[in-house]
Amino acid sequence: MCSSFNSKCFLQTVDLIPDGSKTVVTNENKKEYLNALAQYRLSTKVKAEVEAFLKGLNEIVPDELLSIFDENELEVSEFYTNRLNFGRSDIQTV
């Protein structure tokens, strides 16, 4: 099982599992293929970018301050922060 990606003028093939390029995707293993592809696209492929983002975020907000929130609380906080009108003195949500 492997996947090919067109990346800036060249085609890159990535083994999603060991010896994936030698494994044919069939109806029986298509779920395993889709799970491996999702893992690659959502985690492995963007690992460097996520690490750089977290490093920058931790320079602004120390990890010990972020650790008191769970992901849902941070998502809600971001949702409302993006909707505040900071140009007005009576700060209202939109």
Backbone hydrogen bonds, N-H to C=O, Kabsch-Sander energy under -0.5 kcal/mol:
donor,donor_aa,acceptor,acceptor_aa,energy
3,S,14,V,-1.8
5,F,12,Q,-2.8
7,S,5,F,-0.8
7,S,10,F,-2.9
8,K,6,N,-0.5
10,F,7,S,-0.6
12,Q,5,F,-3.0
12,Q,10,F,-0.5
14,V,3,S,-2.6
16,L,1,M,-1.7
16,L,14,V,-0.6
17,I,1,M,-1.0
20,G,17,I,-2.1
22,K,19,D,-1.6
23,T,20,G,-1.5
24,V,22,K,-0.5
26,T,24,V,-0.5
30,K,26,T,-0.9
33,Y,29,N,-2.2
34,L,30,K,-2.6
35,N,31,K,-2.3
36,A,32,E,-2.4
37,L,33,Y,-2.7
38,A,34,L,-2.5
39,Q,35,N,-2.4
40,Y,36,A,-2.2
41,R,37,L,-2.8
42,L,38,A,-2.7
43,S,39,Q,-1.5
44,T,39,Q,-1.6
45,K,40,Y,-3.4
47,K,44,T,-1.2
50,V,46,V,-2.5
51,E,47,K,-2.5
52,A,48,A,-2.1
53,F,49,E,-2.3
54,L,50,V,-2.7
55,K,51,E,-2.2
56,G,52,A,-2.3
57,L,53,F,-2.9
58,N,54,L,-2.6
59,E,55,K,-1.0
60,I,56,G,-1.0
60,I,57,L,-0.7
61,V,57,L,-3.6
65,L,62,P,-1.3
66,L,62,P,-1.6
67,S,63,D,-2.2
68,I,65,L,-0.7
69,F,66,L,-1.9
74,L,70,D,-2.0
75,E,71,E,-2.0
76,V,72,N,-2.3
77,S,73,E,-2.3
78,E,74,L,-2.4
79,F,75,E,-2.4
80,Y,76,V,-2.2
81,T,77,S,-2.3
82,N,78,E,-2.2
83,R,80,Y,-0.8
84,L,81,T,-1.0
85,N,92,Q,-1.4
86,F,84,L,-0.9
88,R,85,N,-1.0
91,I,88,R,-1.0
94,V,83,R,-1.3
